Amino acid sequence: MIYVKTDRIDEILRERGWSRNRLAKEAGIRPAALSELCSNIRTTINRLTLYKIMKTLNITNINEVIEIREGE
C-alpha cells in the first residue's frame, strides 16, 4: 500500500509558512483531495495530483513524499 508522508509535507509547508489550503491552490488541486491524501483516506494516488504537489514544493525525489509498505 502507498502512504503519503504527511509529516514531510507539513514540514515543508511550515518552512514556507503555507497551509495545506495554500498548497492545494498553488498546485491547482482540490483542497479535499489533498486532505484525503494527507489523511491516507484514499487508497489510490493520482499521478498528476502527486506530480503537481511535488512540482509546487520543488520535490524531485518521490520517496520524500510517499512510502510503500508491503503486505498491508
N, CA, C and O atoms as a Maestro MAE file, in Angstrom:
{
 s_m_m2io_version
 :::
 2.0.0
}

f_m_ct {
 s_m_title
 :::
 protein
 m_atom[288] {
  # First column is atom index #
  i_m_mmod_type
  r_m_x_coord
  r_m_y_coord
  r_m_z_coord
  i_m_residue_number
  s_m_chain_name
  s_m_pdb_residue_name
  s_m_pdb_atom_name
  i_m_atomic_number
  :::
  1 25 0.840 -1.173 0.000 1 A "MET " " N  " 7
  2 3 0.000 0.000 0.000 1 A "MET " " CA " 6
  3 2 0.891 1.244 0.000 1 A "MET " " C  " 6
  4 15 1.982 1.232 0.569 1 A "MET " " O  " 8
  5 25 0.433 2.284 -0.621 2 A "ILE " " N  " 7
  6 3 1.179 3.539 -0.709 2 A "ILE " " CA " 6
  7 2 0.609 4.537 0.295 2 A "ILE " " C  " 6
  8 15 -0.601 4.750 0.368 2 A "ILE " " O  " 8
  9 25 1.507 5.141 1.064 3 A "TYR " " N  " 7
  10 3 1.117 6.150 2.039 3 A "TYR " " CA " 6
  11 2 1.817 7.464 1.730 3 A "TYR " " C  " 6
  12 15 2.979 7.480 1.325 3 A "TYR " " O  " 8
  13 25 1.104 8.560 1.924 4 A "VAL " " N  " 7
  14 3 1.693 9.889 1.771 4 A "VAL " " CA " 6
  15 2 2.397 10.241 3.076 4 A "VAL " " C  " 6
  16 15 1.840 10.062 4.159 4 A "VAL " " O  " 8
  17 25 3.617 10.738 2.966 5 A "LYS " " N  " 7
  18 3 4.381 11.143 4.147 5 A "LYS " " CA " 6
  19 2 3.919 12.537 4.572 5 A "LYS " " C  " 6
  20 15 4.545 13.549 4.257 5 A "LYS " " O  " 8
  21 25 2.820 12.550 5.285 6 A "THR " " N  " 7
  22 3 2.199 13.801 5.704 6 A "THR " " CA " 6
  23 2 3.150 14.651 6.527 6 A "THR " " C  " 6
  24 15 3.182 15.872 6.375 6 A "THR " " O  " 8
  25 25 3.927 14.016 7.400 7 A "ASP " " N  " 7
  26 3 4.844 14.775 8.242 7 A "ASP " " CA " 6
  27 2 5.857 15.548 7.411 7 A "ASP " " C  " 6
  28 15 6.207 16.676 7.757 7 A "ASP " " O  " 8
  29 25 6.332 14.956 6.318 8 A "ARG " " N  " 7
  30 3 7.302 15.650 5.458 8 A "ARG " " CA " 6
  31 2 6.640 16.801 4.709 8 A "ARG " " C  " 6
  32 15 7.212 17.886 4.602 8 A "ARG " " O  " 8
  33 25 5.453 16.568 4.197 9 A "ILE " " N  " 7
  34 3 4.735 17.640 3.501 9 A "ILE " " CA " 6
  35 2 4.454 18.784 4.466 9 A "ILE " " C  " 6
  36 15 4.668 19.949 4.131 9 A "ILE " " O  " 8
  37 25 3.975 18.456 5.661 10 A "ASP " " N  " 7
  38 3 3.686 19.502 6.650 10 A "ASP " " CA " 6
  39 2 4.947 20.258 7.061 10 A "ASP " " C  " 6
  40 15 4.892 21.461 7.311 10 A "ASP " " O  " 8
  41 25 6.080 19.565 7.131 11 A "GLU " " N  " 7
  42 3 7.348 20.214 7.470 11 A "GLU " " CA " 6
  43 2 7.720 21.247 6.405 11 A "GLU " " C  " 6
  44 15 8.116 22.366 6.729 11 A "GLU " " O  " 8
  45 25 7.590 20.867 5.149 12 A "ILE " " N  " 7
  46 3 7.890 21.799 4.052 12 A "ILE " " CA " 6
  47 2 6.929 22.982 4.086 12 A "ILE " " C  " 6
  48 15 7.337 24.124 3.874 12 A "ILE " " O  " 8
  49 25 5.660 22.711 4.351 13 A "LEU " " N  " 7
  50 3 4.677 23.794 4.418 13 A "LEU " " CA " 6
  51 2 5.012 24.760 5.553 13 A "LEU " " C  " 6
  52 15 4.904 25.974 5.382 13 A "LEU " " O  " 8
  53 25 5.414 24.235 6.704 14 A "ARG " " N  " 7
  54 3 5.795 25.099 7.838 14 A "ARG " " CA " 6
  55 2 6.981 25.977 7.460 14 A "ARG " " C  " 6
  56 15 7.004 27.167 7.772 14 A "ARG " " O  " 8
  57 25 7.969 25.384 6.784 15 A "GLU " " N  " 7
  58 3 9.149 26.147 6.358 15 A "GLU " " CA " 6
  59 2 8.761 27.309 5.455 15 A "GLU " " C  " 6
  60 15 9.388 28.367 5.499 15 A "GLU " " O  " 8
  61 25 7.736 27.119 4.639 16 A "ARG " " N  " 7
  62 3 7.283 28.155 3.710 16 A "ARG " " CA " 6
  63 2 6.245 29.088 4.317 16 A "ARG " " C  " 6
  64 15 5.944 30.143 3.758 16 A "ARG " " O  " 8
  65 25 5.700 28.692 5.467 17 A "GLY " " N  " 7
  66 3 4.621 29.476 6.059 17 A "GLY " " CA " 6
  67 2 3.308 29.278 5.318 17 A "GLY " " C  " 6
  68 15 2.458 30.168 5.306 17 A "GLY " " O  " 8
  69 25 3.141 28.117 4.702 18 A "TRP " " N  " 7
  70 3 1.945 27.799 3.924 18 A "TRP " " CA " 6
  71 2 1.025 26.872 4.701 18 A "TRP " " C  " 6
  72 15 1.464 26.150 5.597 18 A "TRP " " O  " 8
  73 25 -0.241 26.900 4.353 19 A "SER " " N  " 7
  74 3 -1.223 25.934 4.849 19 A "SER " " CA " 6
  75 2 -1.441 24.883 3.760 19 A "SER " " C  " 6
  76 15 -0.979 25.036 2.629 19 A "SER " " O  " 8
  77 25 -2.143 23.831 4.118 20 A "ARG " " N  " 7
  78 3 -2.493 22.829 3.100 20 A "ARG " " CA " 6
  79 2 -3.413 23.436 2.049 20 A "ARG " " C  " 6
  80 15 -3.336 23.081 0.873 20 A "ARG " " O  " 8
  81 25 -4.280 24.348 2.470 21 A "ASN " " N  " 7
  82 3 -5.160 25.017 1.502 21 A "ASN " " CA " 6
  83 2 -4.347 25.827 0.502 21 A "ASN " " C  " 6
  84 15 -4.665 25.851 -0.687 21 A "ASN " " O  " 8
  85 25 -3.308 26.486 0.978 22 A "ARG " " N  " 7
  86 3 -2.454 27.260 0.068 22 A "ARG " " CA " 6
  87 2 -1.749 26.326 -0.911 22 A "ARG " " C  " 6
  88 15 -1.659 26.626 -2.102 22 A "ARG " " O  " 8
  89 25 -1.253 25.204 -0.416 23 A "LEU " " N  " 7
  90 3 -0.613 24.230 -1.301 23 A "LEU " " CA " 6
  91 2 -1.588 23.768 -2.370 23 A "LEU " " C  " 6
  92 15 -1.241 23.703 -3.549 23 A "LEU " " O  " 8
  93 25 -2.806 23.449 -1.959 24 A "ALA " " N  " 7
  94 3 -3.814 22.995 -2.921 24 A "ALA " " CA " 6
  95 2 -4.049 24.058 -3.993 24 A "ALA " " C  " 6
  96 15 -4.123 23.750 -5.183 24 A "ALA " " O  " 8
  97 25 -4.165 25.308 -3.557 25 A "LYS " " N  " 7
  98 3 -4.406 26.403 -4.504 25 A "LYS " " CA " 6
  99 2 -3.218 26.575 -5.453 25 A "LYS " " C  " 6
  100 15 -3.400 26.682 -6.666 25 A "LYS " " O  " 8
  101 25 -2.016 26.602 -4.906 26 A "GLU " " N  " 7
  102 3 -0.812 26.788 -5.727 26 A "GLU " " CA " 6
  103 2 -0.614 25.624 -6.700 26 A "GLU " " C  " 6
  104 15 -0.151 25.819 -7.824 26 A "GLU " " O  " 8
  105 25 -0.969 24.408 -6.258 27 A "ALA " " N  " 7
  106 3 -0.781 23.221 -7.093 27 A "ALA " " CA " 6
  107 2 -1.928 23.012 -8.070 27 A "ALA " " C  " 6
  108 15 -1.813 22.222 -9.007 27 A "ALA " " O  " 8
  109 25 -3.034 23.718 -7.854 28 A "GLY " " N  " 7
  110 3 -4.180 23.562 -8.745 28 A "GLY " " CA " 6
  111 2 -4.941 22.270 -8.514 28 A "GLY " " C  " 6
  112 15 -5.458 21.662 -9.451 28 A "GLY " " O  " 8
  113 25 -5.005 21.855 -7.243 29 A "ILE " " N  " 7
  114 3 -5.769 20.655 -6.900 29 A "ILE " " CA " 6
  115 2 -6.832 21.013 -5.872 29 A "ILE " " C  " 6
  116 15 -6.750 22.050 -5.213 29 A "ILE " " O  " 8
  117 25 -7.827 20.149 -5.742 30 A "ARG " " N  " 7
  118 3 -8.895 20.411 -4.782 30 A "ARG " " CA " 6
  119 2 -8.371 20.254 -3.356 30 A "ARG " " C  " 6
  120 15 -7.665 19.288 -3.070 30 A "ARG " " O  " 8
  121 25 -8.701 21.180 -2.457 31 A "PRO " " N  " 7
  122 3 -8.286 21.036 -1.057 31 A "PRO " " CA " 6
  123 2 -8.754 19.715 -0.450 31 A "PRO " " C  " 6
  124 15 -8.041 19.113 0.353 31 A "PRO " " O  " 8
  125 25 -9.949 19.264 -0.831 32 A "ALA " " N  " 7
  126 3 -10.464 17.992 -0.305 32 A "ALA " " CA " 6
  127 2 -9.590 16.826 -0.754 32 A "ALA " " C  " 6
  128 15 -9.370 15.886 0.010 32 A "ALA " " O  " 8
  129 25 -9.095 16.879 -1.977 33 A "ALA " " N  " 7
  130 3 -8.225 15.810 -2.478 33 A "ALA " " CA " 6
  131 2 -6.924 15.766 -1.682 33 A "ALA " " C  " 6
  132 15 -6.445 14.688 -1.329 33 A "ALA " " O  " 8
  133 25 -6.358 16.929 -1.403 34 A "LEU " " N  " 7
  134 3 -5.127 16.989 -0.614 34 A "LEU " " CA " 6
  135 2 -5.376 16.479 0.799 34 A "LEU " " C  " 6
  136 15 -4.564 15.735 1.347 34 A "LEU " " O  " 8
  137 25 -6.482 16.874 1.378 35 A "SER " " N  " 7
  138 3 -6.830 16.419 2.724 35 A "SER " " CA " 6
  139 2 -6.967 14.901 2.777 35 A "SER " " C  " 6
  140 15 -6.475 14.259 3.705 35 A "SER " " O  " 8
  141 25 -7.634 14.336 1.782 36 A "GLU " " N  " 7
  142 3 -7.808 12.880 1.735 36 A "GLU " " CA " 6
  143 2 -6.468 12.170 1.565 36 A "GLU " " C  " 6
  144 15 -6.238 11.125 2.174 36 A "GLU " " O  " 8
  145 25 -5.592 12.725 0.749 37 A "LEU " " N  " 7
  146 3 -4.267 12.132 0.571 37 A "LEU " " CA " 6
  147 2 -3.464 12.183 1.864 37 A "LEU " " C  " 6
  148 15 -2.841 11.197 2.258 37 A "LEU " " O  " 8
  149 25 -3.483 13.340 2.521 38 A "CYS " " N  " 7
  150 3 -2.700 13.506 3.741 38 A "CYS " " CA " 6
  151 2 -3.268 12.707 4.907 38 A "CYS " " C  " 6
  152 15 -2.551 12.407 5.862 38 A "CYS " " O  " 8
  153 25 -4.531 12.365 4.837 39 A "SER " " N  " 7
  154 3 -5.151 11.542 5.879 39 A "SER " " CA " 6
  155 2 -5.067 10.060 5.530 39 A "SER " " C  " 6
  156 15 -5.531 9.206 6.285 39 A "SER " " O  " 8
  157 25 -4.473 9.771 4.386 40 A "ASN " " N  " 7
  158 3 -4.384 8.403 3.862 40 A "ASN " " CA " 6
  159 2 -5.751 7.739 3.768 40 A "ASN " " C  " 6
  160 15 -5.883 6.529 3.950 40 A "ASN " " O  " 8
  161 25 -6.774 8.555 3.478 41 A "ILE " " N  " 7
  162 3 -8.127 8.048 3.257 41 A "ILE " " CA " 6
  163 2 -8.202 7.406 1.875 41 A "ILE " " C  " 6
  164 15 -8.852 6.378 1.691 41 A "ILE " " O  " 8
  165 25 -7.538 8.018 0.923 42 A "ARG " " N  " 7
  166 3 -7.542 7.486 -0.444 42 A "ARG " " CA " 6
  167 2 -6.651 6.257 -0.517 42 A "ARG " " C  " 6
  168 15 -5.582 6.207 0.090 42 A "ARG " " O  " 8
  169 25 -7.107 5.280 -1.263 43 A "THR " " N  " 7
  170 3 -6.304 4.072 -1.435 43 A "THR " " CA " 6
  171 2 -5.499 4.117 -2.725 43 A "THR " " C  " 6
  172 15 -4.631 3.274 -2.952 43 A "THR " " O  " 8
  173 25 -5.785 5.095 -3.564 44 A "THR " " N  " 7
  174 3 -5.014 5.295 -4.788 44 A "THR " " CA " 6
  175 2 -4.558 6.743 -4.845 44 A "THR " " C  " 6
  176 15 -5.196 7.638 -4.291 44 A "THR " " O  " 8
  177 25 -3.447 6.950 -5.521 45 A "ILE " " N  " 7
  178 3 -2.923 8.305 -5.668 45 A "ILE " " CA " 6
  179 2 -2.848 8.608 -7.155 45 A "ILE " " C  " 6
  180 15 -2.185 7.899 -7.912 45 A "ILE " " O  " 8
  181 25 -3.527 9.656 -7.563 46 A "ASN " " N  " 7
  182 3 -3.487 10.101 -8.945 46 A "ASN " " CA " 6
  183 2 -2.090 10.644 -9.233 46 A "ASN " " C  " 6
  184 15 -1.597 11.516 -8.517 46 A "ASN " " O  " 8
  185 25 -1.459 10.129 -10.279 47 A "ARG " " N  " 7
  186 3 -0.095 10.557 -10.605 47 A "ARG " " CA " 6
  187 2 -0.004 12.046 -10.894 47 A "ARG " " C  " 6
  188 15 0.972 12.691 -10.511 47 A "ARG " " O  " 8
  189 25 -1.004 12.597 -11.561 48 A "LEU " " N  " 7
  190 3 -0.979 14.023 -11.873 48 A "LEU " " CA " 6
  191 2 -1.059 14.854 -10.596 48 A "LEU " " C  " 6
  192 15 -0.358 15.857 -10.463 48 A "LEU " " O  " 8
  193 25 -1.900 14.445 -9.668 49 A "THR " " N  " 7
  194 3 -2.013 15.157 -8.390 49 A "THR " " CA " 6
  195 2 -0.686 15.108 -7.646 49 A "THR " " C  " 6
  196 15 -0.216 16.126 -7.139 49 A "THR " " O  " 8
  197 25 -0.086 13.933 -7.581 50 A "LEU " " N  " 7
  198 3 1.205 13.785 -6.909 50 A "LEU " " CA " 6
  199 2 2.267 14.642 -7.591 50 A "LEU " " C  " 6
  200 15 3.073 15.290 -6.923 50 A "LEU " " O  " 8
  201 25 2.264 14.643 -8.916 51 A "TYR " " N  " 7
  202 3 3.215 15.457 -9.671 51 A "TYR " " CA " 6
  203 2 3.037 16.944 -9.345 51 A "TYR " " C  " 6
  204 15 4.019 17.654 -9.130 51 A "TYR " " O  " 8
  205 25 1.794 17.408 -9.310 52 A "LYS " " N  " 7
  206 3 1.530 18.823 -9.025 52 A "LYS " " CA " 6
  207 2 2.016 19.208 -7.633 52 A "LYS " " C  " 6
  208 15 2.581 20.286 -7.446 52 A "LYS " " O  " 8
  209 25 1.800 18.330 -6.659 53 A "ILE " " N  " 7
  210 3 2.269 18.598 -5.292 53 A "ILE " " CA " 6
  211 2 3.791 18.671 -5.274 53 A "ILE " " C  " 6
  212 15 4.370 19.604 -4.716 53 A "ILE " " O  " 8
  213 25 4.431 17.686 -5.884 54 A "MET " " N  " 7
  214 3 5.892 17.657 -5.901 54 A "MET " " CA " 6
  215 2 6.475 18.857 -6.635 54 A "MET " " C  " 6
  216 15 7.447 19.455 -6.175 54 A "MET " " O  " 8
  217 25 5.892 19.209 -7.765 55 A "LYS " " N  " 7
  218 3 6.392 20.356 -8.532 55 A "LYS " " CA " 6
  219 2 6.238 21.649 -7.732 55 A "LYS " " C  " 6
  220 15 7.156 22.469 -7.689 55 A "LYS " " O  " 8
  221 25 5.090 21.827 -7.108 56 A "THR " " N  " 7
  222 3 4.838 23.039 -6.338 56 A "THR " " CA " 6
  223 2 5.799 23.165 -5.162 56 A "THR " " C  " 6
  224 15 6.227 24.268 -4.821 56 A "THR " " O  " 8
  225 25 6.136 22.035 -4.541 57 A "LEU " " N  " 7
  226 3 7.033 22.048 -3.382 57 A "LEU " " CA " 6
  227 2 8.503 21.867 -3.767 57 A "LEU " " C  " 6
  228 15 9.370 21.773 -2.898 57 A "LEU " " O  " 8
  229 25 8.780 21.820 -5.081 58 A "ASN " " N  " 7
  230 3 10.149 21.631 -5.587 58 A "ASN " " CA " 6
  231 2 10.785 20.348 -5.063 58 A "ASN " " C  " 6
  232 15 11.958 20.333 -4.692 58 A "ASN " " O  " 8
  233 25 10.006 19.279 -5.035 59 A "ILE " " N  " 7
  234 3 10.497 17.971 -4.607 59 A "ILE " " CA " 6
  235 2 10.798 17.154 -5.859 59 A "ILE " " C  " 6
  236 15 9.950 17.019 -6.741 59 A "ILE " " O  " 8
  237 25 12.008 16.612 -5.927 60 A "THR " " N  " 7
  238 3 12.391 15.820 -7.095 60 A "THR " " CA " 6
  239 2 12.455 14.322 -6.800 60 A "THR " " C  " 6
  240 15 12.436 13.509 -7.724 60 A "THR " " O  " 8
  241 25 12.532 13.954 -5.528 61 A "ASN " " N  " 7
  242 3 12.617 12.548 -5.143 61 A "ASN " " CA " 6
  243 2 11.269 12.094 -4.592 61 A "ASN " " C  " 6
  244 15 10.849 12.539 -3.524 61 A "ASN " " O  " 8
  245 25 10.600 11.217 -5.312 62 A "ILE " " N  " 7
  246 3 9.265 10.762 -4.918 62 A "ILE " " CA " 6
  247 2 9.267 10.105 -3.536 62 A "ILE " " C  " 6
  248 15 8.254 10.125 -2.836 62 A "ILE " " O  " 8
  249 25 10.407 9.522 -3.144 63 A "ASN " " N  " 7
  250 3 10.497 8.870 -1.841 63 A "ASN " " CA " 6
  251 2 10.407 9.855 -0.681 63 A "ASN " " C  " 6
  252 15 10.224 9.450 0.467 63 A "ASN " " O  " 8
  253 25 10.535 11.145 -0.976 64 A "GLU " " N  " 7
  254 3 10.370 12.160 0.066 64 A "GLU " " CA " 6
  255 2 8.915 12.299 0.490 64 A "GLU " " C  " 6
  256 15 8.635 12.709 1.616 64 A "GLU " " O  " 8
  257 25 7.990 11.963 -0.398 65 A "VAL " " N  " 7
  258 3 6.574 12.212 -0.107 65 A "VAL " " CA " 6
  259 2 5.688 10.979 -0.050 65 A "VAL " " C  " 6
  260 15 4.556 11.058 0.427 65 A "VAL " " O  " 8
  261 25 6.183 9.838 -0.528 66 A "ILE " " N  " 7
  262 3 5.369 8.624 -0.401 66 A "ILE " " CA " 6
  263 2 6.209 7.487 0.159 66 A "ILE " " C  " 6
  264 15 7.435 7.470 0.044 66 A "ILE " " O  " 8
  265 25 5.510 6.542 0.765 67 A "GLU " " N  " 7
  266 3 6.141 5.349 1.319 67 A "GLU " " CA " 6
  267 2 5.322 4.146 0.867 67 A "GLU " " C  " 6
  268 15 4.093 4.160 0.928 67 A "GLU " " O  " 8
  269 25 6.004 3.125 0.422 68 A "ILE " " N  " 7
  270 3 5.323 1.899 0.009 68 A "ILE " " CA " 6
  271 2 5.560 0.847 1.085 68 A "ILE " " C  " 6
  272 15 6.697 0.509 1.412 68 A "ILE " " O  " 8
  273 25 4.455 0.339 1.624 69 A "ARG " " N  " 7
  274 3 4.529 -0.703 2.651 69 A "ARG " " CA " 6
  275 2 3.951 -1.982 2.072 69 A "ARG " " C  " 6
  276 15 2.806 -2.009 1.619 69 A "ARG " " O  " 8
  277 25 4.730 -3.013 2.089 70 A "GLU " " N  " 7
  278 3 4.282 -4.295 1.549 70 A "GLU " " CA " 6
  279 2 3.467 -5.059 2.586 70 A "GLU " " C  " 6
  280 15 3.668 -4.915 3.792 70 A "GLU " " O  " 8
  281 25 2.554 -5.864 2.089 71 A "GLY " " N  " 7
  282 3 1.790 -6.746 2.953 71 A "GLY " " CA " 6
  283 2 0.678 -6.095 3.735 71 A "GLY " " C  " 6
  284 15 0.178 -6.681 4.695 71 A "GLY " " O  " 8
  285 25 0.278 -4.910 3.355 72 A "GLU " " N  " 7
  286 3 -0.817 -4.234 4.068 72 A "GLU " " CA " 6
  287 2 -2.010 -4.100 3.172 72 A "GLU " " C  " 6
  288 15 -3.035 -3.559 3.586 72 A "GLU " " O  " 8
  :::
 }
 m_bond[287] {
  # First column is bond index #
  i_m_from
  i_m_to
  i_m_order
  :::
  1 1 2 1
  2 2 3 1
  3 3 4 2
  4 3 5 1
  5 5 6 1
  6 6 7 1
  7 7 8 2
  8 7 9 1
  9 9 10 1
  10 10 11 1
  11 11 12 2
  12 11 13 1
  13 13 14 1
  14 14 15 1
  15 15 16 2
  16 15 17 1
  17 17 18 1
  18 18 19 1
  19 19 20 2
  20 19 21 1
  21 21 22 1
  22 22 23 1
  23 23 24 2
  24 23 25 1
  25 25 26 1
  26 26 27 1
  27 27 28 2
  28 27 29 1
  29 29 30 1
  30 30 31 1
  31 31 32 2
  32 31 33 1
  33 33 34 1
  34 34 35 1
  35 35 36 2
  36 35 37 1
  37 37 38 1
  38 38 39 1
  39 39 40 2
  40 39 41 1
  41 41 42 1
  42 42 43 1
  43 43 44 2
  44 43 45 1
  45 45 46 1
  46 46 47 1
  47 47 48 2
  48 47 49 1
  49 49 50 1
  50 50 51 1
  51 51 52 2
  52 51 53 1
  53 53 54 1
  54 54 55 1
  55 55 56 2
  56 55 57 1
  57 57 58 1
  58 58 59 1
  59 59 60 2
  60 59 61 1
  61 61 62 1
  62 62 63 1
  63 63 64 2
  64 63 65 1
  65 65 66 1
  66 66 67 1
  67 67 68 2
  68 67 69 1
  69 69 70 1
  70 70 71 1
  71 71 72 2
  72 71 73 1
  73 73 74 1
  74 74 75 1
  75 75 76 2
  76 75 77 1
  77 77 78 1
  78 78 79 1
  79 79 80 2
  80 79 81 1
  81 81 82 1
  82 82 83 1
  83 83 84 2
  84 83 85 1
  85 85 86 1
  86 86 87 1
  87 87 88 2
  88 87 89 1
  89 89 90 1
  90 90 91 1
  91 91 92 2
  92 91 93 1
  93 93 94 1
  94 94 95 1
  95 95 96 2
  96 95 97 1
  97 97 98 1
  98 98 99 1
  99 99 100 2
  100 99 101 1
  101 101 102 1
  102 102 103 1
  103 103 104 2
  104 103 105 1
  105 105 106 1
  106 106 107 1
  107 107 108 2
  108 107 109 1
  109 109 110 1
  110 110 111 1
  111 111 112 2
  112 111 113 1
  113 113 114 1
  114 114 115 1
  115 115 116 2
  116 115 117 1
  117 117 118 1
  118 118 119 1
  119 119 120 2
  120 119 121 1
  121 121 122 1
  122 122 123 1
  123 123 124 2
  124 123 125 1
  125 125 126 1
  126 126 127 1
  127 127 128 2
  128 127 129 1
  129 129 130 1
  130 130 131 1
  131 131 132 2
  132 131 133 1
  133 133 134 1
  134 134 135 1
  135 135 136 2
  136 135 137 1
  137 137 138 1
  138 138 139 1
  139 139 140 2
  140 139 141 1
  141 141 142 1
  142 142 143 1
  143 143 144 2
  144 143 145 1
  145 145 146 1
  146 146 147 1
  147 147 148 2
  148 147 149 1
  149 149 150 1
  150 150 151 1
  151 151 152 2
  152 151 153 1
  153 153 154 1
  154 154 155 1
  155 155 156 2
  156 155 157 1
  157 157 158 1
  158 158 159 1
  159 159 160 2
  160 159 161 1
  161 161 162 1
  162 162 163 1
  163 163 164 2
  164 163 165 1
  165 165 166 1
  166 166 167 1
  167 167 168 2
  168 167 169 1
  169 169 170 1
  170 170 171 1
  171 171 172 2
  172 171 173 1
  173 173 174 1
  174 174 175 1
  175 175 176 2
  176 175 177 1
  177 177 178 1
  178 178 179 1
  179 179 180 2
  180 179 181 1
  181 181 182 1
  182 182 183 1
  183 183 184 2
  184 183 185 1
  185 185 186 1
  186 186 187 1
  187 187 188 2
  188 187 189 1
  189 189 190 1
  190 190 191 1
  191 191 192 2
  192 191 193 1
  193 193 194 1
  194 194 195 1
  195 195 196 2
  196 195 197 1
  197 197 198 1
  198 198 199 1
  199 199 200 2
  200 199 201 1
  201 201 202 1
  202 202 203 1
  203 203 204 2
  204 203 205 1
  205 205 206 1
  206 206 207 1
  207 207 208 2
  208 207 209 1
  209 209 210 1
  210 210 211 1
  211 211 212 2
  212 211 213 1
  213 213 214 1
  214 214 215 1
  215 215 216 2
  216 215 217 1
  217 217 218 1
  218 218 219 1
  219 219 220 2
  220 219 221 1
  221 221 222 1
  222 222 223 1
  223 223 224 2
  224 223 225 1
  225 225 226 1
  226 226 227 1
  227 227 228 2
  228 227 229 1
  229 229 230 1
  230 230 231 1
  231 231 232 2
  232 231 233 1
  233 233 234 1
  234 234 235 1
  235 235 236 2
  236 235 237 1
  237 237 238 1
  238 238 239 1
  239 239 240 2
  240 239 241 1
  241 241 242 1
  242 242 243 1
  243 243 244 2
  244 243 245 1
  245 245 246 1
  246 246 247 1
  247 247 248 2
  248 247 249 1
  249 249 250 1
  250 250 251 1
  251 251 252 2
  252 251 253 1
  253 253 254 1
  254 254 255 1
  255 255 256 2
  256 255 257 1
  257 257 258 1
  258 258 259 1
  259 259 260 2
  260 259 261 1
  261 261 262 1
  262 262 263 1
  263 263 264 2
  264 263 265 1
  265 265 266 1
  266 266 267 1
  267 267 268 2
  268 267 269 1
  269 269 270 1
  270 270 271 1
  271 271 272 2
  272 271 273 1
  273 273 274 1
  274 274 275 1
  275 275 276 2
  276 275 277 1
  277 277 278 1
  278 278 279 1
  279 279 280 2
  280 279 281 1
  281 281 282 1
  282 282 283 1
  283 283 284 2
  284 283 285 1
  285 285 286 1
  286 286 287 1
  287 287 288 2
  :::
 }
}
